[in-house]
Amino acid sequence: MALRVLQSSTLPPVKPLVRCYYWGEANPVVNLGDFLVPSLINALGYSCALSQTNDSVVINPGRCLTVVGSLLTRHEIARIGYPLDVWGCGWRGKELSPTGQEDVRFFAVRGPQTAAGLHLSSQIALGDPALLLPHLVPLDVAPHGRTVVIPHFSRLSAMSESQRRLKTGCDEVLSPMVLRSPRDKTLWRCSLKTAVGLLHRRIRYGIQIHSLWSALRRIAGADFVLTGSLHGAILSQTFGVPWAAYHDGYVDTPPKWTDWAAYLGIDIELVQTLRDGRNWWRQSGYRGRVRDLEPLLKSFPYEIRNPTVWSLVRKGAFGNAGDKKNRLQLGSILGSWESRQTGRSYHLSSTNRMDVEAASLSRFKPLPFARRSRRRICAPAVFVSTSRA
C-alpha cells in the first residue's frame, strides 16, 4: 500500500511554544484584556503555552513571559512560580521588595508610573502591548455607531443590563469577560458550576458573553465607550474610539488608571454617565497620544519570528505607526504575510477610518448614524477577510 506524502507547503508552519502566564489562562471564560495575550504572541511568530508547560517543549525554559495585566505584585509573582520576563505589564501601586525583583527581567512596562514606582531605568520601553494589536492582527470592523458601557468584571452582577443602560445613558452593555473558541479544548473542560453561572448571569442580569473577536468589533465600531475595564480604554484608544473611564461606585486599582493616563499625557477622571464621559473627552481625553510603538515592539524579549514584522521593525516602520498613511501600508504588508501563512486573503477596509479635527471636539454632539463614522478619530488599519476560492 503506497503512502501519500503531503507537500510541506500545504501545511501551516509549526510555531515554537513560549511559556506565558495571563490571568485565567486555563479558564473557559477569560477577562478581555488578558485573553489578548495568545493573539499577540501568535502575531509575533509563537504559540502561547500554559505557565505549567514542561521546560522541554518551550523556548524559554525555566522562565515565564508576562505580557498584559497588573501582575507586578509580590502575590502574583509568587503564584506564577517562575522567574519572569516582563513585557508591558503594570503595577498596582505597591513597590516590590528587592528580593521580589531578583528573578524578574523587565523589558517593557505599561506606563511611566510603573517604571518610577519600581525604580526602573528611565530608558525602559513603555506601553501596553495591546496597543500593537490593530497593527499586527487582522480584524474585520464596521462602525455600528452605538454607545457602549463596559463594567469591571467584578461588577457584572451589581445591576441588570437594563439598569446599567438606564443609569449611564449608553445603548448597550458589553461584558469584559469573553468566551474561548469552541475549537479550544479548554472550553469543553468547563465545569458544571461555571456553565450554570454563565446561564444565571444571562437570565437574571441579561449579560451576554461574547467571543474575543466579537467583543473587539463592538469596541472598534462604537461611537463612544464608557469603560470600567482598563483594556476597554486601551483598545478604544488604539482603535480611535472616544472613551472615558467609568465607575459605578467601585474603582478597581486606581494606580493602573493613573499609570495609563500618564502614558497618554493626560489627567484621568472617572465618571458615571455617558454625558459626563463625553464632557471629559472633549475637555481633556482627546489630547491623549499613543507614544512611538517601535521601542515597545523592539523590546519583545525573544526573537520576532514573523519575518514581515521583523523586517518592518528594522526599517523603522513602527516608529510612525500613528500616521494614517503608514498604518495603511503596515496593514497591507502584514495582511499579505497573514495570507501566505493561513491560506486566506485579506483586503483593507477604510469604512471606519476617518479623520476628525480637534476643533470639532469642542462641538461634540450625537449625529445621525449615517454621519457618525465621519467623526471618528483616525483608526488603525483594519482587515476584511475573504475566503480563498
C-alpha positions as CSV (number, residue, x, y, z in Angstrom):
1,M,0.0,0.0,0.0
2,A,1.5,3.3,-1.1
3,L,1.8,6.1,1.3
4,R,0.8,9.6,0.2
5,V,3.0,12.3,1.5
6,L,1.6,15.8,1.9
7,Q,3.6,18.7,0.4
8,S,5.1,20.7,3.3
9,S,3.9,23.9,1.6
10,T,0.3,22.9,2.1
11,L,0.7,22.6,5.9
12,P,0.7,25.7,8.2
13,P,4.1,26.3,9.8
14,V,4.5,24.9,13.4
15,K,5.2,27.8,15.7
16,P,7.6,27.5,18.7
17,L,6.0,27.4,22.1
18,V,6.7,30.2,24.6
19,R,5.6,29.8,28.2
20,C,3.3,32.6,29.2
21,Y,1.1,33.5,32.1
22,Y,-2.1,35.6,32.0
23,W,-4.9,35.7,34.5
24,G,-7.4,32.9,33.9
25,E,-5.2,31.1,31.4
26,A,-6.9,27.8,32.0
27,N,-10.5,29.1,32.3
28,P,-13.2,28.8,29.6
29,V,-14.3,32.4,30.2
30,V,-11.4,34.9,30.4
31,N,-11.0,38.6,31.0
32,L,-10.9,40.6,27.7
33,G,-7.5,42.2,28.2
34,D,-5.8,39.0,29.4
35,F,-7.1,37.0,26.5
36,L,-5.3,39.3,24.1
37,V,-2.0,37.6,25.1
38,P,-2.3,34.5,22.8
39,S,-3.2,36.6,19.8
40,L,-0.3,39.0,20.3
41,I,2.2,36.1,20.8
42,N,0.8,34.4,17.8
43,A,1.3,37.5,15.6
44,L,5.0,37.6,16.6
45,G,5.5,34.0,15.5
46,Y,5.0,31.9,18.6
47,S,2.3,29.9,20.2
48,C,1.3,30.6,23.8
49,A,1.9,27.7,26.2
50,L,0.3,27.5,29.7
51,S,2.6,28.5,32.5
52,Q,2.8,24.9,33.8
53,T,4.1,23.5,30.4
54,N,7.2,21.3,30.6
55,D,10.5,23.0,30.1
56,S,11.5,20.6,27.3
57,V,8.9,22.0,24.8
58,V,9.2,25.7,25.3
59,I,11.8,28.2,24.0
60,N,12.1,29.9,27.4
61,P,12.8,27.0,29.8
62,G,12.9,28.0,33.5
63,R,11.3,31.3,32.8
64,C,7.8,32.7,32.1
65,L,6.7,35.6,29.9
66,T,4.0,38.0,31.2
67,V,2.5,40.4,28.7
68,V,-0.7,42.0,29.8
69,G,-2.2,42.9,33.2
70,S,-1.4,44.5,36.6
71,L,0.7,41.5,37.6
72,L,3.6,43.2,39.2
73,T,2.8,42.3,42.8
74,R,4.5,40.0,45.3
75,H,1.5,37.8,45.4
76,E,1.1,37.3,41.6
77,I,4.9,36.8,41.1
78,A,4.9,34.1,43.9
79,R,1.8,32.4,42.4
80,I,3.3,32.1,38.9
81,G,6.3,30.3,40.4
82,Y,8.9,31.1,37.7
83,P,11.4,33.8,37.1
84,L,9.6,36.4,34.9
85,D,10.3,38.2,31.6
86,V,8.0,41.2,31.8
87,W,6.8,42.8,28.6
88,G,4.2,45.5,29.1
89,C,2.7,44.7,32.5
90,G,1.9,47.3,35.1
91,W,2.0,47.7,38.9
92,R,-0.9,48.1,41.3
93,G,0.5,51.0,43.3
94,K,2.8,49.0,45.6
95,E,6.6,48.5,45.3
96,L,8.2,45.1,45.0
97,S,10.7,44.0,47.6
98,P,14.3,43.8,46.4
99,T,14.1,40.0,46.7
100,G,10.8,40.1,44.7
101,Q,12.6,41.7,41.8
102,E,15.7,39.5,41.8
103,D,14.3,37.0,39.3
104,V,12.4,39.5,37.2
105,R,13.7,40.8,33.9
106,F,12.0,44.0,32.8
107,F,11.8,44.6,29.0
108,A,8.9,47.0,28.9
109,V,6.2,48.2,31.4
110,R,2.8,49.7,31.0
111,G,3.5,53.3,31.9
112,P,5.8,55.8,33.5
113,Q,4.3,55.4,37.0
114,T,5.1,51.7,36.9
115,A,8.6,52.4,35.8
116,A,9.1,55.1,38.6
117,G,7.4,53.1,41.3
118,L,9.5,50.0,40.7
119,H,12.7,52.1,40.3
120,L,13.4,51.0,36.8
121,S,15.6,52.7,34.2
122,S,14.2,55.9,32.6
123,Q,15.1,54.3,29.2
124,I,12.8,51.2,29.6
125,A,10.2,50.8,26.8
126,L,6.7,51.9,27.8
127,G,3.3,50.9,26.6
128,D,0.7,48.1,26.9
129,P,1.2,45.5,24.2
130,A,-2.5,45.7,23.4
131,L,-1.7,48.9,21.6
132,L,0.1,46.8,19.0
133,L,-3.0,44.6,18.3
134,P,-4.6,46.5,15.4
135,H,-1.1,46.8,13.7
136,L,-0.5,43.0,14.0
137,V,-3.7,41.1,13.9
138,P,-6.3,41.1,11.0
139,L,-9.7,42.3,12.2
140,D,-12.9,42.9,10.2
141,V,-14.5,46.0,11.6
142,A,-17.6,48.1,10.6
143,P,-18.9,51.0,12.6
144,H,-22.2,50.3,14.3
145,G,-22.4,53.7,15.8
146,R,-23.8,52.7,19.3
147,T,-22.5,53.9,22.7
148,V,-21.1,51.1,24.8
149,V,-20.6,50.7,28.6
150,I,-18.1,48.1,29.8
151,P,-18.3,47.4,33.6
152,H,-15.4,46.0,35.5
153,F,-15.7,42.2,35.6
154,S,-16.2,42.2,39.3
155,R,-19.3,44.4,38.9
156,L,-21.2,42.5,36.2
157,S,-23.8,41.3,38.8
158,A,-24.1,44.7,40.5
159,M,-27.1,45.6,38.4
160,S,-29.0,44.3,35.4
161,E,-28.2,45.2,31.9
162,S,-31.3,47.4,31.6
163,Q,-30.5,49.2,34.8
164,R,-26.9,49.9,33.7
165,R,-28.1,51.3,30.4
166,L,-30.6,53.5,32.1
167,K,-28.1,54.8,34.7
168,T,-25.3,55.5,32.2
169,G,-27.3,56.6,29.1
170,C,-25.5,54.1,26.9
171,D,-27.0,52.0,24.2
172,E,-25.6,48.6,25.2
173,V,-23.6,46.8,27.9
174,L,-20.6,44.8,26.8
175,S,-19.2,42.2,29.2
176,P,-15.4,42.4,29.8
177,M,-15.4,38.6,30.0
178,V,-15.0,36.7,26.8
179,L,-15.7,33.1,25.8
180,R,-13.0,30.9,24.3
181,S,-13.5,29.5,20.8
182,P,-15.4,26.2,20.6
183,R,-12.2,24.8,19.0
184,D,-10.3,25.4,22.2
185,K,-10.3,22.3,24.4
186,T,-10.3,24.5,27.5
187,L,-13.9,25.5,26.8
188,W,-15.0,21.9,27.0
189,R,-13.3,21.4,30.4
190,C,-15.8,24.0,31.7
191,S,-17.2,22.8,35.0
192,L,-21.0,22.5,35.6
193,K,-20.7,25.3,38.2
194,T,-19.2,27.7,35.5
195,A,-21.8,26.7,33.0
196,V,-24.6,27.3,35.4
197,G,-23.1,30.6,36.5
198,L,-23.0,31.9,32.9
199,L,-26.6,30.8,32.3
200,H,-27.6,32.5,35.6
201,R,-26.0,35.8,34.6
202,R,-27.6,35.7,31.1
203,I,-31.1,35.0,32.5
204,R,-31.1,37.3,35.6
205,Y,-28.9,40.2,34.5
206,G,-29.2,40.0,30.7
207,I,-25.4,39.7,30.3
208,Q,-24.2,38.2,27.0
209,I,-20.7,36.8,26.9
210,H,-19.1,37.4,23.5
211,S,-16.1,35.8,21.8
212,L,-12.9,37.8,21.8
213,W,-13.3,38.9,18.2
214,S,-16.9,39.8,18.6
215,A,-16.1,42.0,21.7
216,L,-13.3,43.7,19.8
217,R,-15.6,44.5,17.0
218,R,-18.2,46.0,19.4
219,I,-15.4,48.3,20.8
220,A,-13.8,49.2,17.5
221,G,-17.2,50.0,15.8
222,A,-18.6,52.1,18.7
223,D,-19.4,55.8,18.7
224,F,-18.3,56.1,22.4
225,V,-17.0,53.7,25.0
226,L,-17.6,54.2,28.8
227,T,-15.4,51.6,30.4
228,G,-14.5,50.3,33.9
229,S,-12.1,47.9,32.3
230,L,-8.7,49.4,31.6
231,H,-8.3,47.4,28.4
232,G,-11.6,48.8,27.2
233,A,-9.9,52.2,27.4
234,I,-6.6,50.9,25.8
235,L,-8.4,49.2,22.9
236,S,-10.7,52.2,22.4
237,Q,-7.7,54.5,22.2
238,T,-5.8,52.3,19.7
239,F,-8.9,51.8,17.6
240,G,-9.5,55.6,17.6
241,V,-12.8,55.5,19.5
242,P,-13.6,58.2,22.1
243,W,-13.8,56.8,25.6
244,A,-14.0,57.7,29.3
245,A,-13.1,55.8,32.5
246,Y,-16.3,54.6,34.2
247,H,-17.2,53.7,37.8
248,D,-20.5,52.5,39.3
249,G,-19.4,53.1,42.9
250,Y,-16.3,50.9,42.7
251,V,-12.9,51.6,41.2
252,D,-10.5,48.7,40.7
253,T,-6.9,49.7,41.4
254,P,-6.8,53.5,40.8
255,P,-3.0,53.4,40.2
256,K,-3.4,51.5,37.0
257,W,-5.7,54.2,35.6
258,T,-3.2,57.0,36.6
259,D,-0.4,55.0,35.0
260,W,-2.3,54.7,31.8
261,A,-3.2,58.4,31.9
262,A,0.5,59.3,32.5
263,Y,1.4,57.3,29.4
264,L,-1.1,59.3,27.3
265,G,0.0,62.6,28.9
266,I,-3.5,63.5,30.3
267,D,-5.4,63.7,33.6
268,I,-7.9,60.9,34.2
269,E,-11.4,61.4,35.6
270,L,-13.7,58.5,36.4
271,V,-17.4,59.2,35.5
272,Q,-20.7,57.5,35.9
273,T,-22.7,58.6,32.9
274,L,-22.2,58.9,29.1
275,R,-22.9,62.7,29.3
276,D,-20.0,63.2,31.8
277,G,-17.8,60.9,29.8
278,R,-18.3,63.0,26.6
279,N,-17.6,66.2,28.6
280,W,-14.3,64.7,29.9
281,W,-13.3,63.5,26.4
282,R,-13.8,66.9,24.7
283,Q,-12.1,68.8,27.5
284,S,-9.2,66.5,28.2
285,G,-9.3,63.0,26.9
286,Y,-8.9,63.8,23.2
287,R,-5.5,65.2,23.9
288,G,-4.1,61.7,24.8
289,R,-1.5,60.4,22.4
290,V,-0.1,56.9,22.0
291,R,3.7,57.1,22.0
292,D,6.1,55.7,19.4
293,L,5.4,51.9,19.3
294,E,8.7,50.9,17.9
295,P,10.6,50.7,21.2
296,L,7.8,48.6,22.7
297,L,7.9,46.1,19.8
298,K,11.7,46.0,19.7
299,S,11.8,45.2,23.4
300,F,10.0,41.9,23.0
301,P,12.2,39.5,25.0
302,Y,12.6,36.9,22.3
303,E,13.4,36.9,18.6
304,I,10.5,38.1,16.5
305,R,9.7,35.1,14.2
306,N,7.2,36.8,12.0
307,P,9.7,37.8,9.2
308,T,7.5,40.6,7.9
309,V,7.1,42.3,11.3
310,W,10.8,42.0,11.9
311,S,11.6,43.5,8.5
312,L,9.3,46.4,9.2
313,V,10.8,46.9,12.7
314,R,14.4,47.0,11.2
315,K,13.2,49.6,8.7
316,G,11.6,51.8,11.4
317,A,8.1,51.4,10.0
318,F,6.5,51.2,13.5
319,G,8.2,54.4,14.6
320,N,5.5,56.2,12.7
321,A,2.6,53.8,13.3
322,G,0.4,56.6,14.4
323,D,0.4,58.2,11.0
324,K,-2.7,57.2,8.9
325,K,-0.8,56.6,5.6
326,N,1.8,54.5,7.4
327,R,-0.9,52.4,9.2
328,L,-2.5,51.6,5.8
329,Q,0.9,50.5,4.4
330,L,1.6,48.4,7.5
331,G,-1.8,46.8,7.3
332,S,-1.4,45.9,3.7
333,I,2.0,44.3,4.2
334,L,1.1,42.3,7.3
335,G,-2.2,41.2,5.7
336,S,-0.2,39.8,2.8
337,W,2.0,37.8,5.2
338,E,-1.1,36.5,7.0
339,S,-2.5,35.4,3.7
340,R,0.6,33.4,2.9
341,Q,0.6,31.8,6.4
342,T,-3.1,30.9,6.6
343,G,-4.2,30.4,3.1
344,R,-6.7,33.3,3.4
345,S,-6.6,36.6,1.6
346,Y,-7.2,40.0,3.2
347,H,-8.0,43.3,1.8
348,L,-8.2,46.7,3.6
349,S,-11.5,48.3,4.7
350,S,-11.5,52.0,5.2
351,T,-15.1,52.4,6.2
352,N,-14.3,53.5,9.7
353,R,-11.0,55.2,9.1
354,M,-12.0,58.9,9.1
355,D,-10.1,62.0,10.4
356,V,-11.6,64.5,12.8
357,E,-10.2,67.9,13.6
358,A,-9.5,68.7,17.3
359,A,-11.6,71.8,16.9
360,S,-14.7,69.8,16.2
361,L,-14.4,68.0,19.5
362,S,-15.5,71.2,21.3
363,R,-18.8,70.9,19.4
364,F,-19.2,67.2,20.0
365,K,-22.9,66.2,19.6
366,P,-24.6,63.0,18.7
367,L,-25.1,62.7,14.9
368,P,-27.4,60.5,12.8
369,F,-25.9,57.1,12.3
370,A,-25.1,57.7,8.6
371,R,-22.8,60.5,9.5
372,R,-21.3,59.3,12.8
373,S,-18.4,57.5,11.2
374,R,-17.1,60.8,9.9
375,R,-16.5,61.9,13.5
376,R,-14.3,59.0,14.3
377,I,-10.6,59.6,15.1
378,C,-8.3,58.0,12.6
379,A,-8.3,54.3,13.4
380,P,-5.6,51.8,12.7
381,A,-5.5,49.6,9.6
382,V,-8.4,47.1,9.6
383,F,-8.7,43.9,7.5
384,V,-11.7,42.2,5.9
385,S,-11.2,38.5,5.5
386,T,-12.4,36.7,2.4
387,S,-12.2,33.0,1.8
388,R,-9.8,31.9,-0.9
389,A,-11.6,30.1,-3.7
